[in-house]
Amino acid sequence: MASTADKTKPYIPSNSLRQDGWSKDTEATATCFCGTVQLAFPTEGPGLVDVFVCNCTDCRKITASMFASNIIIKDEHLKHLRGRENLKTFSQSTTIGSGKSMTNWFCQTCGTLMYRTSERIANVKILRLGTVDDFNLAETKLRPKTEQYIEDRVSWFSGCEGARQTEGMAY
């Protein structure tokens, strides 16, 4: 049903146990699966920096998928609506392409990766597109504009249509 629906209107399916996500003209929520952690973030600039897909081996492992879809948000524009104290971190630099440390921020209750922070790119959070409550935003305002590490892309995925393609790290 959602595939034929008007993509310009919010579509917030039952995608977290709290079911209280929302989407406005310039702001939306991202919620972990159990609903303990919820963020509000801008859906346009200047707070929204970019939306990108990453095919690197690190993103494959950390997402348990073949690529990661990400949203870069400036720190001063990200709001922790609830559950900040429920976030746990894991940091490492061994598998990161830049050699700089990446810190992963997970909900300690359900394990959802809410965002990453990078020693290489200061003052931003890299949110996961899959945590966004309004699914239609991935078709409109949050459609990926960049795809990086295309050399590591699996052969059965042809990439993000219309996105700028880069070998290696774009950020």
N, C-alpha and C positions, 0 to 999 in steps of 0.2 A: 504494500500500500504506500509506503513512504517514497518509493521510486517515482511515483506519478504525482506526488503531492507538490504543492507550491514551495520551492526551495527558498524563497525569500521570507517565508514565515518560520518561526521557531518550530522545531520538531524535537521534543524532549521525551524519548521513550522511557520506559521503566528500566533505567540503566544504573541505578545505585539503590541501595536499600533505603535511603532517606527520601528519595524522589522529590527533592525540593530545588533542583537546579533551575536556572532562569537565563533568559537572553533578552537584552535590550538593544537599542540601536548601536551603541558604541561600547557595550560591556556585556560580558557573559560569565558563567561559572564553569568551573572544572571541579569534579568531585571524585573521590576515590570510590571503589566498588562498594565498600560497606557504608559509606556516607559520613564517616567520622571526620575526614579532612575535606574542606571546601575552600576553593580560591575564587576570587573575582579578578578578571583581567580585561584589558582593553582589546577590542576587536579591530582597531585601526590605530594609525600613528597619532601622536609620536610614541606612545607606549608600546605598540606592537611594532617590532623591528622586522621580523620576517617569519615565514612559515616554510619549512623545508623537510624533505625526506632524506634520510641518511641510510646508505647501504653498507656502512663499514662493519667490520666483524665485531667490534665492541657493541655497537647498537643491536646487532643480531642477538648477541648473548644477553644483554641487559633487558631486552624486550621479550625474549623467547619467541621471536618472530624473524622474518627474513629482512626486515628493514624497520626503521623507526620514523614516525611522522612527528614533527616537532614545531613548537611555536616559541620564538624568542621574544621575551617581554622584559622591558626595562624594570629594574628592581623597584623604583619609586612608584610604579604604576600597578604593581601586583599587591592584592589585598588577601590576607589570610582571614577568611570569614570564620572558620572554626578549625580546630584540630591541630594547630601548629605544634602544640606540645606532644602530639601523637606521632610526629614525623621522626623517623630514625634515619641515620646517614651511613653510607658506605663510600669511602673514597679510595681511589687508586690512580696510578699514572702508567702502569706497566703496559696496558693494551691500548692506550690512547694515542692516536696518530701524531699529535703534537708533542707527546711526551710530558705534557702538563697534566696536573691532577684534575680529575672530574669527581664531583661529589654527587651521589644519587640520594634523593630524598624520598623515602618510602613511608606509606602508612604502616605503622607497626601492627595494626589489627588485621588488615586484609592483604597487605603486601603490594598494593598498587604503587607504581613509580609515578610520583606526582610531577617531579621536575629534577633537572640536573643543574649544577653550577660548575663553571669552568674556571680554572686558574688562568687560562689563556684569554678568556673574554670576561672581563670584570663587569660588575653592575647589571647583570642580566640573569634571568632564570630561563631555562629551556624546558618548557612544559611539554607534556605529551598530548598530542591531538586527540588521542583516544579517551582522555579524561574529560573532554569538553562535553557538557550536558546537552547542548543543542547540536544534534547531529547534522543539521542543514548548514551550519557554519563551515563544515569541511567542504561543502560544495560551493560556497560563496566567499565570504570574507576570509576564511581560513584555508582556502585551497592552496596547496604548496606552490611556491613560486620558484624554488630552487630544489634540485636533487643533487646530492653530493656522493662521492665515492661510487660513481657509476661503474667503475672497473670491477667492483665487488658485487654488483647486482646479479641476482640469480637469473638464469636464462629464460625462465618462464614468466618473469615480470618485465614488461617492456618499458617501464618507467612512468614518470608523471607527465602526462600530456600537457604541453604548454609551459612546463617548468624549465628554467635555465639548468643545463646539465654541466656538472664539473667533475673532473677526475680529482680525487683527493678531497681535501677539506676546503669548503667554501668559507668557513668561519674560523 
